Amino acid sequence: MISPGRLYDFLKKKGLSFFTGVPDSLLKHFLKYVQDHSAPDEHIITANEGLAVGLASGYHFATGKLPLVYLQNSGLGNIINPLTSLADKEVYSVPMLLLIGWRGKPGTKDEPQHVKMGRITKDLLEVLEVPVYLLDENEEGSFSTINDAIEEAVECKKPVALLVPEEIFEPYEGKAVENHYSLVREEVIKKIITQLKGDETVICTTGKIGREFYEQNELQQKKVSNYFLSVGAMGHASHIALGVAKNKTERTIMLDGDGALLMQMGALPVIAQQVKNDFIHVVINNGSHESVGGQPTAAYFADCCSIARASGYTKTVRILNEGELIRWLDNDLAVPGLQFVEIRTNQYSRKELDRPAGNPTDWKNDFMKALRKDH
C-alpha cells in the first residue's frame, strides 16, 4: 500500500508544494497527512472543485510551479468549465496534477450516485483531452507512474489526471478539527423531527445528514412522510427545496450541511428572493467535510447568519448549545416565513449508521406520491 507520508515527501522532492481541492473519502488518509504537515499557504481546501482549478492556476501564474488539485470524480462536473476555458492547452496552458478519487469504479460495489460517474470517468477525461494515469497499491510502481504524469504535465503544459481507486493508502488518522461545541448532529435532527407536526416537507442534503434523518424518522414511526434524500449533487439540495417550495403551499424544511452550503453559496440570495411561503433553511455546521474524512471547512470561520441576512433571509438564528436549540424549537420553529438557522455541532457520528433502504428512483417516486396527496 502507499504510505501517505512517503507520497507527500515524494511529491515535495518533485517540486509540488501546493495542494488544493475538495476532500474525498478515497483520498482521506493522504489528505489528512497533507493537512497536518503543510504550511497554511501550501494547502487550501476550496468551496468547490472548480475554484480549486482557478486557485491552482493563480498559484502557477505567480510561481511557475506545478500545483496539485484533489477531488472526487463526482467533482469532475464542477471542473469542466475551468479545465476547458482556463487550464486547457488551447487557452492558458496551465500544468497541474489532478488527483482524483475513483468512486464507482467498474467492478466495485458503491453507492448508486457514484455508479454512472464511475463508469464514465476515464471516458470523460479522455473527451476533455486530459491524460489519465492509474495508481494502485504498489507504492514503487505508483511513484513511477506519478513521475511520468509530472513530466507530461510540465513538458506539455497541461492538466494531467491521476486516478485513485479505493483502499490503496495506508491508514493515517490525523488531527481532529478543533471545536468547542457540545451539540451532536444526529441528536439535533432527532429533536427537530420530534418538534415537527409531520405535514412538513423535508429536503436533506447529501452525506450523513440524510442518513441520520432517515434513521431518526424511522424510529419515530415515519412521522415525516414527505421527505427527499439528496444522495448526490452536493450543494444543490437547497435549490431542490426551492423548486418544491415554489410549487406547494405547505412548509418546507431544508436540512443542509456546511460543506454543501459553501459549495453553492450563491443559492442564498436566489432562495431569499423567490420564496413566498414558509421555508426554514437549517444548516448543521460541524466545521468539516465529516463524511469524507473530517477535513475542515471554512464554515466555522464564516459568519453564515450575516451572509444569509445580507442575502435577504428575513430571520436568522445561530444556535451554539442545547439551551439555545430548545428555545428555538419551542418558540421559533413554528413561526411562519423565511428563516435561516445555523446550528453548530461537533464532528461526532455513529460508526454503525446505516444507509436508507431502497434506491433513489423509488425514493423519488414515493416523494412525488406523498406530495400529490397533500394537494
Secondary structure, DSSP 8 states (H G I E B T S, - for coil): -B-HHHHHHHHHHTT---EEE---GGGHHHHHHHHHHS-GGGEEE-SSHHHHHHHHHHHHHHH----EEEEEGGGHHHHHHHIIIIISTTTT---EEEEEE-TT-TTS---HHHHHHHHHHHHHHHHTT--EEE--S-HHHHHHHHHHHHHHHHHHTSEEEEEE-SS-B---------------HHHHHHHHHHHS-S-SEEEE-TTHHHHHHHHHHHHTTS---EEEE--SSTT-HHHHHHHHHTT--S-EEEEEEHHHHHHTTTHHHHHHHH--S-EEEEEEE-SEEGGGT-EE-STTTS-HHHHHHHHT-SEEEEE-SHHHHHHHHHHTTT--SEEEEEEE--S---TT----SS-HHHHHHHHHHHHHHT-
